[in-house]
Amino acid sequence: MRNRASLSTGAHNIGAGLIFLAGFMVMGFVLIYLRDFAPDAEEWAASYAEGTHFETRLAHVHGALFSLVNIVIGLLLPHMPGTVGQRSAIGGLTLAGLLMPLGILAEVLFGLPPILVIVGGVSILAGTLLAGVVWVRHRCFGASTSEALNA
């Protein structure tokens, strides 16, 4: 039986990043349809900078970007210095960042409050910042990988 990958390996980030990226690509096609081909395309295009149209584009852009951030973090995590706990925190926080675009969609579709947007935004910021601090601390200021793993 295979062991499940921990958050410190990056496998979850890569998998979720690719799946979410595909989902937000599909959303891009839906936005193109609504803008150019739907029966009310002219009305949709006229509301470009407001309301549902604007919020949906925000979700699309942030979803694609945060998916790519997760893929990059997932590829870096196995090579990241620092402790297993630090790498797991980085992986978990960046995964939680995907709540932001989902929260934007939940606001648009279901009228939910923006709590997921806030939690996701803070999470991806914290995960990315932690990754940068761990990387710089151990790679730029002389700590070797073995020292970093024993810290």
DARA-V228225 format. One record per residue. PHI is phi as a letter, one per 40 degrees, with the letter a starting at -180 (NA if undefined). PSI is psi in whole degrees, -180 to 180 (999 if undefined). OMEGA is omega in degrees with one decimal (999 if undefined). Layout:
# DARA-V228225
phi = {PHI/PHI}
psi = {PSI/PSI}
omega = {OMEGA/OMEGA}
This chain:
# DARA-V228225
phi = {NA/c/c/c/c/c/c/c/c/g/c/c/c/c/c/c/d/c/c/c/c/c/c/c/c/d/d/c/c/c/c/c/d/c/c/b/b/c/d/b/d/c/c/c/c/c/c/d/b/a/f/d/d/c/c/c/c/d/c/c/c/c/c/c/c/c/c/c/d/c/c/c/c/c/c/c/d/c/b/c/c/g/c/c/c/c/c/c/c/c/c/c/c/c/c/c/c/c/c/c/c/c/c/c/c/c/c/c/c/b/g/c/c/c/c/c/c/c/c/c/c/c/c/c/c/c/c/c/c/c/d/c/c/c/c/c/d/c/c/c/b/g/c/c/c/c/c/c/c/c/c}
psi = {137/144/145/141/139/168/-19/-10/-20/-8/-41/-39/-43/-48/-49/-40/-44/-42/-47/-39/-44/-43/-43/-20/-44/-42/-37/-41/-38/-42/-39/-43/-48/-34/-36/-26/-18/156/-34/36/-39/-42/-42/-47/-33/-25/29/-43/19/160/-143/-41/-49/-46/-40/-40/-38/-45/-43/-49/-48/-36/-45/-45/-48/-30/-45/-38/-43/-40/-46/-48/-42/-38/-32/-32/-43/-19/0/133/180/180/165/-38/-41/-44/-38/-40/-44/-48/-44/-41/-42/-34/-44/-23/-24/-12/-25/-57/-32/-37/-37/-44/-39/-34/-47/-47/-37/-1/24/155/163/22/-40/-34/-47/-48/-46/-43/-45/-39/-48/-34/-47/-43/-42/-42/-44/-42/-45/-44/-46/-45/-50/-43/-43/-31/-32/-22/25/-9/130/166/-41/-39/-41/-40/-26/-4/999}
omega = {-179.2/173.9/175.5/178.6/175.0/179.3/-177.3/-178.0/-179.5/-176.9/179.6/-179.6/179.9/-178.9/179.4/179.5/-179.9/-179.7/179.2/178.5/177.5/179.1/-179.5/170.1/176.7/177.9/176.3/177.3/177.4/178.6/176.7/177.6/-178.2/-178.3/-170.3/-168.5/-177.7/179.7/179.5/-176.1/-178.5/178.1/178.6/-179.8/-179.9/-179.8/-173.6/-171.5/-177.0/170.7/-175.1/-178.7/-178.8/-179.3/179.7/176.5/175.8/179.2/-179.5/-177.2/-179.4/178.0/178.8/-179.5/-177.6/173.4/178.7/176.1/178.8/178.4/179.5/179.2/179.0/177.9/-178.9/-172.1/179.6/-179.0/-176.0/172.7/179.5/-176.8/175.1/177.9/177.8/179.8/176.6/178.0/178.2/179.9/-179.1/-179.8/-180.0/173.8/179.6/177.3/178.2/175.3/-177.9/179.4/175.7/177.9/176.9/178.0/178.9/175.1/-176.7/-172.3/-171.7/-179.9/-179.3/177.0/-172.2/-176.9/178.7/177.8/-178.1/-179.8/179.9/-180.0/178.8/-178.3/-177.5/175.5/-179.6/179.4/-179.9/177.5/178.1/177.6/179.1/-179.3/179.3/-178.5/-177.9/-178.4/-173.6/-177.6/-174.1/-176.5/165.8/178.6/178.7/179.7/179.6/175.4/-179.2/-179.0/179.4/-177.4/999}
